[in-house]
Amino acid sequence: MTGPGRFLVQLSPDRWRAVDLADVYLVEARGDDCAVRLRGREPLVDVRRLADLEELLAPHGFLRIHRSH
């Protein structure tokens, strides 16, 4: 996490990108990494597992929903 309303996407072990939490509308597991889908932009690939991102995003109102719902 970074400042209020911001989230750090880990693009690689040594590269990060800050995005507005309000722009994140979906985080989707893709094997060992995740696609972070952003409003109005191409998705970013975060190298962390979905469980790791869920722990960071849950306090900001994000919920994990099973793919069949």
CHARMM internal coordinates of N, CA and C (Angstrom, degrees):
IC EDIT
DIST 1 N 1 CA 1.4544
DIST 1 CA 1 C 1.5190
ANGL 1 N 1 CA 1 C 108.85
DIST 1 C 2 N 1.2948
ANGL 1 CA 1 C 2 N 114.66
DIHE 1 N 1 CA 1 C 2 N 154.25
DIST 2 N 2 CA 1.4613
ANGL 1 C 2 N 2 CA 120.17
DIHE 1 CA 1 C 2 N 2 CA 174.43
DIST 2 CA 2 C 1.5167
ANGL 2 N 2 CA 2 C 107.10
DIHE 1 C 2 N 2 CA 2 C -126.75
DIST 2 C 3 N 1.3143
ANGL 2 CA 2 C 3 N 119.55
DIHE 2 N 2 CA 2 C 3 N -150.88
DIST 3 N 3 CA 1.4606
ANGL 2 C 3 N 3 CA 122.63
DIHE 2 CA 2 C 3 N 3 CA -176.25
DIST 3 CA 3 C 1.5177
ANGL 3 N 3 CA 3 C 113.48
DIHE 2 C 3 N 3 CA 3 C -52.64
DIST 3 C 4 N 1.3399
ANGL 3 CA 3 C 4 N 116.92
DIHE 3 N 3 CA 3 C 4 N 174.30
DIST 4 N 4 CA 1.4643
ANGL 3 C 4 N 4 CA 121.16
DIHE 3 CA 3 C 4 N 4 CA -178.91
DIST 4 CA 4 C 1.5224
ANGL 4 N 4 CA 4 C 111.77
DIHE 3 C 4 N 4 CA 4 C -55.84
DIST 4 C 5 N 1.3229
ANGL 4 CA 4 C 5 N 115.03
DIHE 4 N 4 CA 4 C 5 N 130.47
DIST 5 N 5 CA 1.4511
ANGL 4 C 5 N 5 CA 119.73
DIHE 4 CA 4 C 5 N 5 CA 177.45
DIST 5 CA 5 C 1.5093
ANGL 5 N 5 CA 5 C 114.76
DIHE 4 C 5 N 5 CA 5 C 76.56
DIST 5 C 6 N 1.3362
ANGL 5 CA 5 C 6 N 118.06
DIHE 5 N 5 CA 5 C 6 N 11.20
DIST 6 N 6 CA 1.4668
ANGL 5 C 6 N 6 CA 121.65
DIHE 5 CA 5 C 6 N 6 CA -179.30
DIST 6 CA 6 C 1.5284
ANGL 6 N 6 CA 6 C 109.81
DIHE 5 C 6 N 6 CA 6 C -121.50
DIST 6 C 7 N 1.3117
ANGL 6 CA 6 C 7 N 115.44
DIHE 6 N 6 CA 6 C 7 N 154.37
DIST 7 N 7 CA 1.4580
ANGL 6 C 7 N 7 CA 122.77
DIHE 6 CA 6 C 7 N 7 CA -179.33
DIST 7 CA 7 C 1.5219
ANGL 7 N 7 CA 7 C 108.40
DIHE 6 C 7 N 7 CA 7 C -138.62
DIST 7 C 8 N 1.3294
ANGL 7 CA 7 C 8 N 116.68
DIHE 7 N 7 CA 7 C 8 N 138.08
DIST 8 N 8 CA 1.4638
ANGL 7 C 8 N 8 CA 120.93
DIHE 7 CA 7 C 8 N 8 CA 178.56
DIST 8 CA 8 C 1.5214
ANGL 8 N 8 CA 8 C 109.89
DIHE 7 C 8 N 8 CA 8 C -95.95
DIST 8 C 9 N 1.3261
ANGL 8 CA 8 C 9 N 115.90
DIHE 8 N 8 CA 8 C 9 N 121.51
DIST 9 N 9 CA 1.4583
ANGL 8 C 9 N 9 CA 122.46
DIHE 8 CA 8 C 9 N 9 CA 174.35
DIST 9 CA 9 C 1.5229
ANGL 9 N 9 CA 9 C 106.60
DIHE 8 C 9 N 9 CA 9 C -93.40
DIST 9 C 10 N 1.3248
ANGL 9 CA 9 C 10 N 117.20
DIHE 9 N 9 CA 9 C 10 N 126.92
DIST 10 N 10 CA 1.4612
ANGL 9 C 10 N 10 CA 121.58
DIHE 9 CA 9 C 10 N 10 CA 179.88
DIST 10 CA 10 C 1.5258
ANGL 10 N 10 CA 10 C 108.40
DIHE 9 C 10 N 10 CA 10 C -91.30
DIST 10 C 11 N 1.3326
ANGL 10 CA 10 C 11 N 115.96
DIHE 10 N 10 CA 10 C 11 N 102.01
DIST 11 N 11 CA 1.4603
ANGL 10 C 11 N 11 CA 122.19
DIHE 10 CA 10 C 11 N 11 CA -176.38
DIST 11 CA 11 C 1.5289
ANGL 11 N 11 CA 11 C 112.44
DIHE 10 C 11 N 11 CA 11 C -76.41
DIST 11 C 12 N 1.3219
ANGL 11 CA 11 C 12 N 116.79
DIHE 11 N 11 CA 11 C 12 N -30.46
DIST 12 N 12 CA 1.4640
ANGL 11 C 12 N 12 CA 123.87
DIHE 11 CA 11 C 12 N 12 CA 178.25
DIST 12 CA 12 C 1.5243
ANGL 12 N 12 CA 12 C 106.37
DIHE 11 C 12 N 12 CA 12 C -157.56
DIST 12 C 13 N 1.3308
ANGL 12 CA 12 C 13 N 118.86
DIHE 12 N 12 CA 12 C 13 N 176.11
DIST 13 N 13 CA 1.4693
ANGL 12 C 13 N 13 CA 118.58
DIHE 12 CA 12 C 13 N 13 CA -179.12
DIST 13 CA 13 C 1.5294
ANGL 13 N 13 CA 13 C 114.36
DIHE 12 C 13 N 13 CA 13 C -56.18
DIST 13 C 14 N 1.3214
ANGL 13 CA 13 C 14 N 117.80
DIHE 13 N 13 CA 13 C 14 N -26.71
DIST 14 N 14 CA 1.4721
ANGL 13 C 14 N 14 CA 119.52
DIHE 13 CA 13 C 14 N 14 CA -178.04
DIST 14 CA 14 C 1.5266
ANGL 14 N 14 CA 14 C 114.03
DIHE 13 C 14 N 14 CA 14 C -124.57
DIST 14 C 15 N 1.3257
ANGL 14 CA 14 C 15 N 118.54
DIHE 14 N 14 CA 14 C 15 N 13.01
DIST 15 N 15 CA 1.4665
ANGL 14 C 15 N 15 CA 121.80
DIHE 14 CA 14 C 15 N 15 CA 178.19
DIST 15 CA 15 C 1.5223
ANGL 15 N 15 CA 15 C 110.77
DIHE 14 C 15 N 15 CA 15 C -124.89
DIST 15 C 16 N 1.3229
ANGL 15 CA 15 C 16 N 115.79
DIHE 15 N 15 CA 15 C 16 N 131.13
DIST 16 N 16 CA 1.4702
ANGL 15 C 16 N 16 CA 122.83
DIHE 15 CA 15 C 16 N 16 CA -178.52
DIST 16 CA 16 C 1.5142
ANGL 16 N 16 CA 16 C 108.45
DIHE 15 C 16 N 16 CA 16 C -129.92
DIST 16 C 17 N 1.3314
ANGL 16 CA 16 C 17 N 116.80
DIHE 16 N 16 CA 16 C 17 N 154.52
DIST 17 N 17 CA 1.4664
ANGL 16 C 17 N 17 CA 121.60
DIHE 16 CA 16 C 17 N 17 CA 174.92
DIST 17 CA 17 C 1.5216
ANGL 17 N 17 CA 17 C 108.57
DIHE 16 C 17 N 17 CA 17 C -139.34
DIST 17 C 18 N 1.3238
ANGL 17 CA 17 C 18 N 116.18
DIHE 17 N 17 CA 17 C 18 N 128.46
DIST 18 N 18 CA 1.4664
ANGL 17 C 18 N 18 CA 121.14
DIHE 17 CA 17 C 18 N 18 CA 178.30
DIST 18 CA 18 C 1.5241
ANGL 18 N 18 CA 18 C 109.30
DIHE 17 C 18 N 18 CA 18 C -84.85
DIST 18 C 19 N 1.3230
ANGL 18 CA 18 C 19 N 115.98
DIHE 18 N 18 CA 18 C 19 N 133.51
DIST 19 N 19 CA 1.4638
ANGL 18 C 19 N 19 CA 121.90
DIHE 18 CA 18 C 19 N 19 CA 176.28
DIST 19 CA 19 C 1.5224
ANGL 19 N 19 CA 19 C 108.43
DIHE 18 C 19 N 19 CA 19 C -131.27
DIST 19 C 20 N 1.3231
ANGL 19 CA 19 C 20 N 116.50
DIHE 19 N 19 CA 19 C 20 N 156.92
DIST 20 N 20 CA 1.4563
ANGL 19 C 20 N 20 CA 120.87
DIHE 19 CA 19 C 20 N 20 CA 175.78
DIST 20 CA 20 C 1.5248
ANGL 20 N 20 CA 20 C 109.53
DIHE 19 C 20 N 20 CA 20 C -74.29
DIST 20 C 21 N 1.3364
ANGL 20 CA 20 C 21 N 117.17
DIHE 20 N 20 CA 20 C 21 N 132.85
DIST 21 N 21 CA 1.4649
ANGL 20 C 21 N 21 CA 120.83
DIHE 20 CA 20 C 21 N 21 CA 177.47
DIST 21 CA 21 C 1.5258
ANGL 21 N 21 CA 21 C 111.21
DIHE 20 C 21 N 21 CA 21 C -58.44
DIST 21 C 22 N 1.3256
ANGL 21 CA 21 C 22 N 117.17
DIHE 21 N 21 CA 21 C 22 N -33.59
DIST 22 N 22 CA 1.4628
ANGL 21 C 22 N 22 CA 121.14
DIHE 21 CA 21 C 22 N 22 CA -179.70
DIST 22 CA 22 C 1.5301
ANGL 22 N 22 CA 22 C 111.84
DIHE 21 C 22 N 22 CA 22 C -63.69
DIST 22 C 23 N 1.3322
ANGL 22 CA 22 C 23 N 118.11
DIHE 22 N 22 CA 22 C 23 N -22.00
DIST 23 N 23 CA 1.4633
ANGL 22 C 23 N 23 CA 121.94
DIHE 22 CA 22 C 23 N 23 CA 179.75
DIST 23 CA 23 C 1.5224
ANGL 23 N 23 CA 23 C 112.94
DIHE 22 C 23 N 23 CA 23 C -87.07
DIST 23 C 24 N 1.3332
ANGL 23 CA 23 C 24 N 117.87
DIHE 23 N 23 CA 23 C 24 N -14.13
DIST 24 N 24 CA 1.4662
ANGL 23 C 24 N 24 CA 121.76
DIHE 23 CA 23 C 24 N 24 CA -179.84
DIST 24 CA 24 C 1.5227
ANGL 24 N 24 CA 24 C 107.91
DIHE 23 C 24 N 24 CA 24 C -84.43
DIST 24 C 25 N 1.3521
ANGL 24 CA 24 C 25 N 116.85
DIHE 24 N 24 CA 24 C 25 N 119.32
DIST 25 N 25 CA 1.4619
ANGL 24 C 25 N 25 CA 117.99
DIHE 24 CA 24 C 25 N 25 CA 178.35
DIST 25 CA 25 C 1.5272
ANGL 25 N 25 CA 25 C 112.76
DIHE 24 C 25 N 25 CA 25 C -118.22
DIST 25 C 26 N 1.3402
ANGL 25 CA 25 C 26 N 117.60
DIHE 25 N 25 CA 25 C 26 N -10.06
DIST 26 N 26 CA 1.4580
ANGL 25 C 26 N 26 CA 119.96
DIHE 25 CA 25 C 26 N 26 CA 179.83
DIST 26 CA 26 C 1.5221
ANGL 26 N 26 CA 26 C 109.13
DIHE 25 C 26 N 26 CA 26 C -161.35
DIST 26 C 27 N 1.3248
ANGL 26 CA 26 C 27 N 115.43
DIHE 26 N 26 CA 26 C 27 N 138.56
DIST 27 N 27 CA 1.4581
ANGL 26 C 27 N 27 CA 121.68
DIHE 26 CA 26 C 27 N 27 CA 170.55
DIST 27 CA 27 C 1.5161
ANGL 27 N 27 CA 27 C 105.44
DIHE 26 C 27 N 27 CA 27 C -122.19
DIST 27 C 28 N 1.3209
ANGL 27 CA 27 C 28 N 115.83
DIHE 27 N 27 CA 27 C 28 N 122.51
DIST 28 N 28 CA 1.4585
ANGL 27 C 28 N 28 CA 121.43
DIHE 27 CA 27 C 28 N 28 CA -172.25
DIST 28 CA 28 C 1.5271
ANGL 28 N 28 CA 28 C 110.35
DIHE 27 C 28 N 28 CA 28 C -121.49
DIST 28 C 29 N 1.3421
ANGL 28 CA 28 C 29 N 117.04
DIHE 28 N 28 CA 28 C 29 N 127.72
DIST 29 N 29 CA 1.4624
ANGL 28 C 29 N 29 CA 121.47
DIHE 28 CA 28 C 29 N 29 CA 178.02
DIST 29 CA 29 C 1.5178
ANGL 29 N 29 CA 29 C 109.70
DIHE 28 C 29 N 29 CA 29 C -66.87
DIST 29 C 30 N 1.3496
ANGL 29 CA 29 C 30 N 114.99
DIHE 29 N 29 CA 29 C 30 N 140.08
DIST 30 N 30 CA 1.4662
ANGL 29 C 30 N 30 CA 121.96
DIHE 29 CA 29 C 30 N 30 CA 177.13
DIST 30 CA 30 C 1.5253
ANGL 30 N 30 CA 30 C 107.81
DIHE 29 C 30 N 30 CA 30 C -137.90
DIST 30 C 31 N 1.3143
ANGL 30 CA 30 C 31 N 116.71
DIHE 30 N 30 CA 30 C 31 N 70.45
DIST 31 N 31 CA 1.4588
ANGL 30 C 31 N 31 CA 119.85
DIHE 30 CA 30 C 31 N 31 CA -175.66
DIST 31 CA 31 C 1.5192
ANGL 31 N 31 CA 31 C 109.91
DIHE 30 C 31 N 31 CA 31 C 74.93
DIST 31 C 32 N 1.3331
ANGL 31 CA 31 C 32 N 116.84
DIHE 31 N 31 CA 31 C 32 N -118.49
DIST 32 N 32 CA 1.4593
ANGL 31 C 32 N 32 CA 120.96
DIHE 31 CA 31 C 32 N 32 CA -178.11
DIST 32 CA 32 C 1.5275
ANGL 32 N 32 CA 32 C 113.97
DIHE 31 C 32 N 32 CA 32 C -90.34
DIST 32 C 33 N 1.3375
ANGL 32 CA 32 C 33 N 117.73
DIHE 32 N 32 CA 32 C 33 N -2.83
DIST 33 N 33 CA 1.4616
ANGL 32 C 33 N 33 CA 120.25
DIHE 32 CA 32 C 33 N 33 CA 178.05
DIST 33 CA 33 C 1.5201
ANGL 33 N 33 CA 33 C 109.24
DIHE 32 C 33 N 33 CA 33 C -129.14
DIST 33 C 34 N 1.3428
ANGL 33 CA 33 C 34 N 117.04
DIHE 33 N 33 CA 33 C 34 N -173.20
DIST 34 N 34 CA 1.4651
ANGL 33 C 34 N 34 CA 121.36
DIHE 33 CA 33 C 34 N 34 CA -176.62
DIST 34 CA 34 C 1.5182
ANGL 34 N 34 CA 34 C 110.99
DIHE 33 C 34 N 34 CA 34 C -136.83
DIST 34 C 35 N 1.3114
ANGL 34 CA 34 C 35 N 115.40
DIHE 34 N 34 CA 34 C 35 N 146.87
DIST 35 N 35 CA 1.4533
ANGL 34 C 35 N 35 CA 121.59
DIHE 34 CA 34 C 35 N 35 CA 170.23
DIST 35 CA 35 C 1.5224
ANGL 35 N 35 CA 35 C 106.95
DIHE 34 C 35 N 35 CA 35 C -94.18
DIST 35 C 36 N 1.3247
ANGL 35 CA 35 C 36 N 116.82
DIHE 35 N 35 CA 35 C 36 N 122.48
DIST 36 N 36 CA 1.4591
ANGL 35 C 36 N 36 CA 122.32
DIHE 35 CA 35 C 36 N 36 CA 176.32
DIST 36 CA 36 C 1.5256
ANGL 36 N 36 CA 36 C 106.02
DIHE 35 C 36 N 36 CA 36 C -99.15
DIST 36 C 37 N 1.3209
ANGL 36 CA 36 C 37 N 115.92
DIHE 36 N 36 CA 36 C 37 N 107.61
DIST 37 N 37 CA 1.4688
ANGL 36 C 37 N 37 CA 120.43
DIHE 36 CA 36 C 37 N 37 CA -176.65
DIST 37 CA 37 C 1.5249
ANGL 37 N 37 CA 37 C 109.07
DIHE 36 C 37 N 37 CA 37 C -88.63
DIST 37 C 38 N 1.3181
ANGL 37 CA 37 C 38 N 114.02
DIHE 37 N 37 CA 37 C 38 N 129.62
DIST 38 N 38 CA 1.4570
ANGL 37 C 38 N 38 CA 121.98
DIHE 37 CA 37 C 38 N 38 CA -175.19
DIST 38 CA 38 C 1.5234
ANGL 38 N 38 CA 38 C 110.49
DIHE 37 C 38 N 38 CA 38 C -117.75
DIST 38 C 39 N 1.3123
ANGL 38 CA 38 C 39 N 116.09
DIHE 38 N 38 CA 38 C 39 N 144.80
DIST 39 N 39 CA 1.4499
ANGL 38 C 39 N 39 CA 121.92
DIHE 38 CA 38 C 39 N 39 CA 177.39
DIST 39 CA 39 C 1.5340
ANGL 39 N 39 CA 39 C 109.51
DIHE 38 C 39 N 39 CA 39 C -61.31
DIST 39 C 40 N 1.3263
ANGL 39 CA 39 C 40 N 116.13
DIHE 39 N 39 CA 39 C 40 N 123.55
DIST 40 N 40 CA 1.4575
ANGL 39 C 40 N 40 CA 121.14
DIHE 39 CA 39 C 40 N 40 CA 172.85
DIST 40 CA 40 C 1.5133
ANGL 40 N 40 CA 40 C 116.20
DIHE 39 C 40 N 40 CA 40 C 74.81
DIST 40 C 41 N 1.3408
ANGL 40 CA 40 C 41 N 118.68
DIHE 40 N 40 CA 40 C 41 N 10.59
DIST 41 N 41 CA 1.4655
ANGL 40 C 41 N 41 CA 121.21
DIHE 40 CA 40 C 41 N 41 CA 179.78
DIST 41 CA 41 C 1.5199
ANGL 41 N 41 CA 41 C 110.46
DIHE 40 C 41 N 41 CA 41 C -141.19
DIST 41 C 42 N 1.3235
ANGL 41 CA 41 C 42 N 114.62
DIHE 41 N 41 CA 41 C 42 N 164.88
DIST 42 N 42 CA 1.4552
ANGL 41 C 42 N 42 CA 120.29
DIHE 41 CA 41 C 42 N 42 CA 174.04
DIST 42 CA 42 C 1.5269
ANGL 42 N 42 CA 42 C 108.80
DIHE 41 C 42 N 42 CA 42 C -65.36
DIST 42 C 43 N 1.3278
ANGL 42 CA 42 C 43 N 117.48
DIHE 42 N 42 CA 42 C 43 N 148.37
DIST 43 N 43 CA 1.4693
ANGL 42 C 43 N 43 CA 119.24
DIHE 42 CA 42 C 43 N 43 CA 177.59
DIST 43 CA 43 C 1.5275
ANGL 43 N 43 CA 43 C 110.97
DIHE 42 C 43 N 43 CA 43 C -64.75
DIST 43 C 44 N 1.3142
ANGL 43 CA 43 C 44 N 115.16
DIHE 43 N 43 CA 43 C 44 N 151.12
DIST 44 N 44 CA 1.4632
ANGL 43 C 44 N 44 CA 121.95
DIHE 43 CA 43 C 44 N 44 CA 174.72
DIST 44 CA 44 C 1.5222
ANGL 44 N 44 CA 44 C 107.58
DIHE 43 C 44 N 44 CA 44 C -104.89
DIST 44 C 45 N 1.3101
ANGL 44 CA 44 C 45 N 117.24
DIHE 44 N 44 CA 44 C 45 N 145.32
DIST 45 N 45 CA 1.4622
ANGL 44 C 45 N 45 CA 121.40
DIHE 44 CA 44 C 45 N 45 CA 177.61
DIST 45 CA 45 C 1.5262
ANGL 45 N 45 CA 45 C 108.38
DIHE 44 C 45 N 45 CA 45 C -96.97
DIST 45 C 46 N 1.3339
ANGL 45 CA 45 C 46 N 115.27
DIHE 45 N 45 CA 45 C 46 N 120.82
DIST 46 N 46 CA 1.4636
ANGL 45 C 46 N 46 CA 122.19
DIHE 45 CA 45 C 46 N 46 CA 176.36
DIST 46 CA 46 C 1.5211
ANGL 46 N 46 CA 46 C 107.17
DIHE 45 C 46 N 46 CA 46 C -101.21
DIST 46 C 47 N 1.3217
ANGL 46 CA 46 C 47 N 117.62
DIHE 46 N 46 CA 46 C 47 N 130.70
DIST 47 N 47 CA 1.4634
ANGL 46 C 47 N 47 CA 121.70
DIHE 46 CA 46 C 47 N 47 CA -174.28
DIST 47 CA 47 C 1.5299
ANGL 47 N 47 CA 47 C 113.34
DIHE 46 C 47 N 47 CA 47 C -77.66
DIST 47 C 48 N 1.3170
ANGL 47 CA 47 C 48 N 118.19
DIHE 47 N 47 CA 47 C 48 N -3.29
DIST 48 N 48 CA 1.4636
ANGL 47 C 48 N 48 CA 120.93
DIHE 47 CA 47 C 48 N 48 CA 179.68
DIST 48 CA 48 C 1.5234
ANGL 48 N 48 CA 48 C 111.11
DIHE 47 C 48 N 48 CA 48 C -85.95
DIST 48 C 49 N 1.3463
ANGL 48 CA 48 C 49 N 115.41
DIHE 48 N 48 CA 48 C 49 N 163.55
DIST 49 N 49 CA 1.4648
ANGL 48 C 49 N 49 CA 122.09
DIHE 48 CA 48 C 49 N 49 CA 177.98
DIST 49 CA 49 C 1.5315
ANGL 49 N 49 CA 49 C 110.35
DIHE 48 C 49 N 49 CA 49 C -76.18
DIST 49 C 50 N 1.3163
ANGL 49 CA 49 C 50 N 116.47
DIHE 49 N 49 CA 49 C 50 N 156.78
DIST 50 N 50 CA 1.4619
ANGL 49 C 50 N 50 CA 121.63
DIHE 49 CA 49 C 50 N 50 CA 178.94
DIST 50 CA 50 C 1.5271
ANGL 50 N 50 CA 50 C 111.36
DIHE 49 C 50 N 50 CA 50 C -58.09
DIST 50 C 51 N 1.3240
ANGL 50 CA 50 C 51 N 117.84
DIHE 50 N 50 CA 50 C 51 N -39.91
DIST 51 N 51 CA 1.4707
ANGL 50 C 51 N 51 CA 120.59
DIHE 50 CA 50 C 51 N 51 CA -179.71
DIST 51 CA 51 C 1.5282
ANGL 51 N 51 CA 51 C 111.08
DIHE 50 C 51 N 51 CA 51 C -60.41
DIST 51 C 52 N 1.3415
ANGL 51 CA 51 C 52 N 117.55
DIHE 51 N 51 CA 51 C 52 N -37.16
DIST 52 N 52 CA 1.4651
ANGL 51 C 52 N 52 CA 121.18
DIHE 51 CA 51 C 52 N 52 CA 178.59
DIST 52 CA 52 C 1.5248
ANGL 52 N 52 CA 52 C 110.99
DIHE 51 C 52 N 52 CA 52 C -66.71
DIST 52 C 53 N 1.3270
ANGL 52 CA 52 C 53 N 116.47
DIHE 52 N 52 CA 52 C 53 N -42.90
DIST 53 N 53 CA 1.4657
ANGL 52 C 53 N 53 CA 120.16
DIHE 52 CA 52 C 53 N 53 CA 179.99
DIST 53 CA 53 C 1.5223
ANGL 53 N 53 CA 53 C 111.13
DIHE 52 C 53 N 53 CA 53 C -70.11
DIST 53 C 54 N 1.3260
ANGL 53 CA 53 C 54 N 116.46
DIHE 53 N 53 CA 53 C 54 N -36.13
DIST 54 N 54 CA 1.4674
ANGL 53 C 54 N 54 CA 120.51
DIHE 53 CA 53 C 54 N 54 CA 178.35
DIST 54 CA 54 C 1.5291
ANGL 54 N 54 CA 54 C 110.26
DIHE 53 C 54 N 54 CA 54 C -59.21
DIST 54 C 55 N 1.3102
ANGL 54 CA 54 C 55 N 116.62
DIHE 54 N 54 CA 54 C 55 N -42.69
DIST 55 N 55 CA 1.4653
ANGL 54 C 55 N 55 CA 121.22
DIHE 54 CA 54 C 55 N 55 CA 179.58
DIST 55 CA 55 C 1.5317
ANGL 55 N 55 CA 55 C 111.39
DIHE 54 C 55 N 55 CA 55 C -62.59
DIST 55 C 56 N 1.3231
ANGL 55 CA 55 C 56 N 117.21
DIHE 55 N 55 CA 55 C 56 N -38.01
DIST 56 N 56 CA 1.4686
ANGL 55 C 56 N 56 CA 121.25
DIHE 55 CA 55 C 56 N 56 CA 179.97
DIST 56 CA 56 C 1.5278
ANGL 56 N 56 CA 56 C 112.97
DIHE 55 C 56 N 56 CA 56 C -75.00
DIST 56 C 57 N 1.3322
ANGL 56 CA 56 C 57 N 116.70
DIHE 56 N 56 CA 56 C 57 N -34.59
DIST 57 N 57 CA 1.4585
ANGL 56 C 57 N 57 CA 120.68
DIHE 56 CA 56 C 57 N 57 CA -173.70
DIST 57 CA 57 C 1.5294
ANGL 57 N 57 CA 57 C 114.37
DIHE 56 C 57 N 57 CA 57 C -91.77
DIST 57 C 58 N 1.3253
ANGL 57 CA 57 C 58 N 118.34
DIHE 57 N 57 CA 57 C 58 N -22.26
DIST 58 N 58 CA 1.4724
ANGL 57 C 58 N 58 CA 121.70
DIHE 57 CA 57 C 58 N 58 CA -177.87
DIST 58 CA 58 C 1.5251
ANGL 58 N 58 CA 58 C 113.37
DIHE 57 C 58 N 58 CA 58 C -53.97
DIST 58 C 59 N 1.3402
ANGL 58 CA 58 C 59 N 120.23
DIHE 58 N 58 CA 58 C 59 N -42.94
DIST 59 N 59 CA 1.4662
ANGL 58 C 59 N 59 CA 119.37
DIHE 58 CA 58 C 59 N 59 CA 179.79
DIST 59 CA 59 C 1.5357
ANGL 59 N 59 CA 59 C 113.72
DIHE 58 C 59 N 59 CA 59 C -63.73
DIST 59 C 60 N 1.3213
ANGL 59 CA 59 C 60 N 116.15
DIHE 59 N 59 CA 59 C 60 N -11.32
DIST 60 N 60 CA 1.4684
ANGL 59 C 60 N 60 CA 120.47
DIHE 59 CA 59 C 60 N 60 CA -178.84
DIST 60 CA 60 C 1.5273
ANGL 60 N 60 CA 60 C 111.67
DIHE 59 C 60 N 60 CA 60 C -105.10
DIST 60 C 61 N 1.3305
ANGL 60 CA 60 C 61 N 116.84
DIHE 60 N 60 CA 60 C 61 N 14.91
DIST 61 N 61 CA 1.4556
ANGL 60 C 61 N 61 CA 121.05
DIHE 60 CA 60 C 61 N 61 CA 173.34
DIST 61 CA 61 C 1.5179
ANGL 61 N 61 CA 61 C 115.13
DIHE 60 C 61 N 61 CA 61 C 94.20
DIST 61 C 62 N 1.3286
ANGL 61 CA 61 C 62 N 118.34
DIHE 61 N 61 CA 61 C 62 N 5.42
DIST 62 N 62 CA 1.4637
ANGL 61 C 62 N 62 CA 119.67
DIHE 61 CA 61 C 62 N 62 CA 177.86
DIST 62 CA 62 C 1.5322
ANGL 62 N 62 CA 62 C 108.80
DIHE 61 C 62 N 62 CA 62 C -81.04
DIST 62 C 63 N 1.3349
ANGL 62 CA 62 C 63 N 115.44
DIHE 62 N 62 CA 62 C 63 N 141.99
DIST 63 N 63 CA 1.4541
ANGL 62 C 63 N 63 CA 122.11
DIHE 62 CA 62 C 63 N 63 CA -179.56
DIST 63 CA 63 C 1.5256
ANGL 63 N 63 CA 63 C 109.51
DIHE 62 C 63 N 63 CA 63 C -122.23
DIST 63 C 64 N 1.3141
ANGL 63 CA 63 C 64 N 116.15
DIHE 63 N 63 CA 63 C 64 N 144.45
DIST 64 N 64 CA 1.4614
ANGL 63 C 64 N 64 CA 120.32
DIHE 63 CA 63 C 64 N 64 CA 175.16
DIST 64 CA 64 C 1.5231
ANGL 64 N 64 CA 64 C 107.62
DIHE 63 C 64 N 64 CA 64 C -88.16
DIST 64 C 65 N 1.3178
ANGL 64 CA 64 C 65 N 115.93
DIHE 64 N 64 CA 64 C 65 N 124.40
DIST 65 N 65 CA 1.4543
ANGL 64 C 65 N 65 CA 122.03
DIHE 64 CA 64 C 65 N 65 CA -178.77
DIST 65 CA 65 C 1.5259
ANGL 65 N 65 CA 65 C 107.78
DIHE 64 C 65 N 65 CA 65 C -122.30
DIST 65 C 66 N 1.3119
ANGL 65 CA 65 C 66 N 117.29
DIHE 65 N 65 CA 65 C 66 N 133.55
DIST 66 N 66 CA 1.4525
ANGL 65 C 66 N 66 CA 121.61
DIHE 65 CA 65 C 66 N 66 CA -179.40
DIST 66 CA 66 C 1.5281
ANGL 66 N 66 CA 66 C 110.22
DIHE 65 C 66 N 66 CA 66 C -64.42
DIST 66 C 67 N 1.3103
ANGL 66 CA 66 C 67 N 117.26
DIHE 66 N 66 CA 66 C 67 N 146.64
DIST 67 N 67 CA 1.4665
ANGL 66 C 67 N 67 CA 122.14
DIHE 66 CA 66 C 67 N 67 CA -174.81
DIST 67 CA 67 C 1.5201
ANGL 67 N 67 CA 67 C 114.03
DIHE 66 C 67 N 67 CA 67 C -58.98
DIST 67 C 68 N 1.3241
ANGL 67 CA 67 C 68 N 119.15
DIHE 67 N 67 CA 67 C 68 N -23.61
DIST 68 N 68 CA 1.4704
ANGL 67 C 68 N 68 CA 120.36
DIHE 67 CA 67 C 68 N 68 CA -177.87
DIST 68 CA 68 C 1.5326
ANGL 68 N 68 CA 68 C 113.00
DIHE 67 C 68 N 68 CA 68 C -88.48
DIST 68 C 69 N 1.3263
ANGL 68 CA 68 C 69 N 117.61
DIHE 68 N 68 CA 68 C 69 N 5.97
DIST 69 N 69 CA 1.4738
ANGL 68 C 69 N 69 CA 120.09
DIHE 68 CA 68 C 69 N 69 CA -179.58
DIST 69 CA 69 C 1.5001
ANGL 69 N 69 CA 69 C 110.15
DIHE 68 C 69 N 69 CA 69 C -113.29
END
COOR INIT
IC SEED 1 N 1 CA 1 C
IC BUILD
